[in-house]
Amino acid sequence: MIRKNISADIPGNTSKEVFEDIVSADGVRIERIISNGHSSPDSGWYDQDENEWVMVIKGSARLVFEGDQEVLLCEGDYLNIPRHTKHKVAWTDPDNITVWLAVFYR
């Protein structure tokens, strides 16, 4: 076993959003995402074959769903996104690092 910390080893250069697999096994994948003012492209949506449970560990972000429903996530907030629910990241805090934990499951 290797002990790690979700808030450790934050890259110094966050000009690009960082996606890191923490665990990948049959039917589940856990990912750490590090954002700093990043958002999804204006065109297109995430439309995933997997369910996604997402939590903001540090920072804040705003998600938008097809139909213009917006959800603000602050530290400790989490949300379950059923598969094929079209969504995108509208905003992440440009002044502070946002650390997400995303669990993709079938």
N, C-alpha and C positions, 0 to 999 in steps of 0.2 A: 504494500500500500504506500502511496505517496500522498502526503498531506499538502494541500495548496490553499491559497486564499483568493477569493473572487476579486478582491480589491488590490491584489499585489501585481507587480510587473506591468503596470500601465505604461504603454509606450510613450516616449517623449514626443515623438512626431505623430500627431493625430490629424495630419492633413487629409488622410484617407480613413474612412471608417474601417474598423478592425473586427473581423469575424474569426473566432477561435472555437473549434470543437473541444469540449471538455470531456464528453462521453459520447460514444457512438456504439450502439448495440442493436440487435434485432428489434425493430419497431419503435425505437426511441433514439433521439439525438439531443444532446444538451449543448448549448452554445453560449459563449460569452461574446457580447457585442460592445464595442467601445465607440461612442460617437462624440463629436465636438462640433456642433453646428451643422451636422449633416442632415440631409433629408432625401427622400426618394426622388427620382426623376419626375418632372412634370407630367410626362406621358407614361401610361402603363400602370399596372397594379400588381401587387403580390397576389397570386391566385394559386395557393399551394395545395398539393395532394394530401398534406398532413395537417392535423390540428396543431395549433401553436399556443402554448401557455407562455406569456411573457411578463417579466417583472422588471421594474426599474430599481436597481440596487442603489444607485447614486445618480444625482442630477434630475433632469426632467425631459419629457418628450411629449409630443402631440401626434396622435394617430388620426387618420381620416379614413372613413369607410365609404364604399360606394353608396351613393345617396346622400353624401355630405355630412354624415354623422361624425362628429369629432370627439375624441377622448383625450383628456390631459392626464398624463401619468407622472406622478411625483415620486420621490423616494419611498419605497415600500409598496407602491401600488402595483397590482397585477391584473391581468386580463386574460381570458381564454378566448382564442379566435378559432372558431370551427373551420375545418378545411373548406376550401373554395369560397371563403368570405373575402371578397376583394377589399384590400386595404393598402395603405402606404404610410410612410413616416412623413408627416407634414413639417415637423420642426423638432430639433433637439437644441438644447441650451448652447448658444455659441460661446458663452463666457465660462462654462464649467464642463468638465468631462461628464458624460452620461454613460453609466455602466448598466447594461441590460443582462438578464439571464433569460434565455429562450429555450423552451423545451418543446421539441417537435415529436409528435407521437401519432400512431395510427388509431 
